[in-house]
């Protein structure tokens, strides 16, 4: 099921135009049209585990993945980010193209934005290409891209970044589609 939500954001300013001997103020308005596309989540899979990969694993200097890392910065916790977005890897069900943006909602209604910085190969995901299967009904839906030199060493040992504000299962994934008018 695809659910679409539309958000309008209006940016206003005034431009001064010279007309004959007088100046007129005419409003100039840019409208940011945001559409959210809701994606399905895997059924009967616990998505509480949030894995990571070090950004230095991306080595193809001609790839979109590498280009995104050149724009990114490492925050104080060790997450790679562009603006306020966390950079993540997902299966091809969610995206086949790096640079796309999503809103992720957790079961406690915490929401955060992400930019796709890497795509998981289909051989490393389930048959729907939504998640990486783990033992006992668990699945890793998204993989945070981090700097292991900055990330807390306990997190590195655990292999799970959930305790850094991402506790709980993933409740929603919405693709952000932006258009200016």
C-alpha positions as CSV (number, residue, x, y, z in Angstrom):
1,X,0.0,0.0,0.0
2,X,1.3,3.4,-1.0
3,X,0.3,6.4,1.1
4,X,1.2,9.8,-0.1
5,X,1.3,12.9,2.2
6,X,1.8,16.3,0.7
7,X,3.5,19.2,2.6
8,X,3.7,22.8,1.2
9,X,6.3,25.1,2.4
10,X,6.2,28.7,1.1
11,X,9.2,30.9,1.0
12,X,8.4,34.5,0.5
13,X,10.5,37.6,-0.4
14,X,10.0,40.8,-2.2
15,X,11.7,42.0,-5.4
16,X,12.1,45.6,-6.3
17,X,11.5,46.3,-10.0
18,X,12.1,49.6,-11.9
19,X,9.0,50.6,-13.9
20,X,9.1,54.0,-15.5
21,X,10.0,56.5,-12.8
22,X,8.6,54.6,-9.8
23,X,9.6,51.4,-8.0
24,X,7.1,48.7,-7.3
25,X,7.4,45.9,-4.8
26,X,6.1,42.6,-6.2
27,X,6.2,39.5,-4.1
28,X,8.3,36.6,-5.2
29,X,7.2,33.2,-3.8
30,X,8.9,29.9,-4.1
31,X,6.9,26.9,-3.0
32,X,8.6,23.7,-1.8
33,X,6.3,20.8,-2.5
34,X,7.2,17.7,-0.5
35,X,5.5,14.4,-1.1
36,X,6.1,11.4,1.2
37,X,5.8,7.9,-0.2
38,X,5.3,5.3,2.5
39,X,7.1,2.0,2.1
40,X,6.1,-1.4,3.5
41,X,8.1,-3.0,6.4
42,X,9.0,-6.6,6.7
43,X,6.4,-8.7,8.5
44,X,7.3,-10.7,11.7
45,X,10.9,-9.4,11.7
46,X,12.4,-7.6,14.7
47,X,14.1,-4.5,13.3
48,X,15.6,-3.2,16.6
49,X,19.2,-4.0,15.6
50,X,20.8,-1.1,13.7
51,X,24.2,-2.2,12.2
52,X,27.0,0.1,11.0
53,X,29.7,0.2,8.4
54,X,32.8,2.4,8.3
55,X,32.7,5.0,5.5
56,X,36.2,4.1,4.5
57,X,34.9,0.8,3.1
58,X,33.6,2.9,0.2
59,X,36.6,3.0,-2.1
60,X,35.4,3.4,-5.7
61,X,36.3,7.0,-6.3
62,X,34.0,7.1,-9.4
63,X,30.9,6.0,-7.5
64,X,27.9,7.9,-6.1
65,X,28.7,6.4,-2.7
66,X,32.2,8.0,-2.7
67,X,30.9,11.3,-3.9
68,X,28.3,11.4,-1.1
69,X,31.1,10.7,1.5
70,X,33.1,13.7,0.1
71,X,30.1,16.0,1.0
72,X,29.5,14.4,4.4
73,X,30.9,15.2,7.8
74,X,31.4,13.1,10.9
75,X,29.3,14.3,13.9
76,X,30.5,14.1,17.6
77,X,29.1,10.5,18.0
78,X,30.8,9.2,14.9
79,X,27.8,9.2,12.5
80,X,28.4,10.3,8.9
81,X,25.9,13.1,8.0
82,X,24.9,15.5,5.3
83,X,23.2,18.5,6.9
84,X,21.0,16.9,9.5
85,X,20.5,13.6,7.7
86,X,22.2,10.4,8.8
87,X,23.9,8.5,6.0
88,X,22.7,4.9,5.7
89,X,22.8,1.8,3.5
90,X,19.5,0.0,2.6
91,X,18.3,-2.9,0.5
92,X,17.1,-2.3,-3.1
93,X,13.5,-2.6,-2.0
94,X,13.8,0.9,-0.5
95,X,16.2,2.5,-3.0
96,X,18.4,1.6,-6.0
97,X,20.0,5.0,-6.0
98,X,22.2,6.8,-3.6
99,X,21.3,10.4,-2.6
100,X,17.6,9.7,-2.0
101,X,16.2,11.0,1.3
102,X,13.8,9.2,3.7
103,X,12.1,9.8,7.0
104,X,12.5,6.9,9.4
105,X,10.1,6.5,12.4
106,X,10.8,4.3,15.4
107,X,8.2,2.6,17.6
108,X,8.4,5.4,20.2
109,X,7.6,7.9,17.3
110,X,11.1,9.3,17.2
111,X,11.7,10.4,13.6
112,X,14.9,11.2,11.8
113,X,15.9,11.9,8.2
114,X,18.4,9.9,6.3
115,X,20.3,10.1,3.0
116,X,21.0,6.9,1.1
117,X,24.8,6.6,1.0
118,X,25.1,2.9,-0.1
119,X,23.0,0.1,-1.4
120,X,23.1,-3.4,0.0
121,X,23.6,-6.1,-2.6
122,X,20.6,-8.3,-3.1
123,X,22.6,-11.4,-2.2
124,X,23.0,-9.8,1.3
125,X,19.3,-9.2,1.8
126,X,16.2,-11.3,2.2
127,X,14.1,-12.3,-0.9
128,X,12.2,-9.0,-0.8
129,X,15.4,-7.0,-0.5
130,X,14.2,-5.2,2.6
131,X,16.6,-6.3,5.2
132,X,19.7,-8.3,6.1
133,X,18.5,-11.5,7.8
134,X,19.8,-12.3,11.3
135,X,19.1,-15.1,13.7
136,X,15.9,-15.7,15.7
137,X,13.6,-13.5,13.5
138,X,15.7,-10.4,13.6
139,X,16.6,-8.4,10.6
140,X,18.8,-5.3,10.0
141,X,16.7,-2.9,7.9
142,X,19.2,0.0,7.7
143,X,22.9,0.2,8.2
144,X,24.4,3.5,9.5
145,X,27.5,4.7,7.8
146,X,30.0,5.9,10.5
147,X,33.6,6.8,11.3
148,X,34.9,3.9,13.5
149,X,37.7,6.2,14.7
150,X,35.2,8.5,16.4
151,X,32.4,6.0,17.3
152,X,32.3,4.8,21.0
153,X,34.4,1.6,21.3
154,X,31.6,-0.3,23.1
155,X,29.2,0.4,20.2
156,X,31.9,-0.9,17.8
157,X,32.1,-4.2,19.9
158,X,28.3,-4.6,19.9
159,X,27.9,-3.9,16.2
160,X,24.7,-2.0,17.0
161,X,24.2,1.8,17.2
162,X,20.7,1.5,18.6
163,X,21.7,2.7,22.1
164,X,22.7,6.1,20.7
165,X,19.0,7.3,20.3
166,X,17.7,4.7,17.9
167,X,16.2,2.1,20.3
168,X,13.2,0.0,19.2
169,X,11.8,-1.3,16.0
170,X,11.4,0.7,12.9
171,X,7.7,1.6,12.6
172,X,7.8,3.6,9.3
173,X,9.9,4.5,6.3
174,X,8.8,7.3,4.0
175,X,10.7,8.5,0.9
176,X,10.9,12.3,0.6
177,X,10.2,13.8,-2.8
178,X,10.9,17.5,-3.1
179,X,9.9,19.8,-5.9
180,X,10.1,23.6,-6.2
181,X,7.3,25.5,-7.9
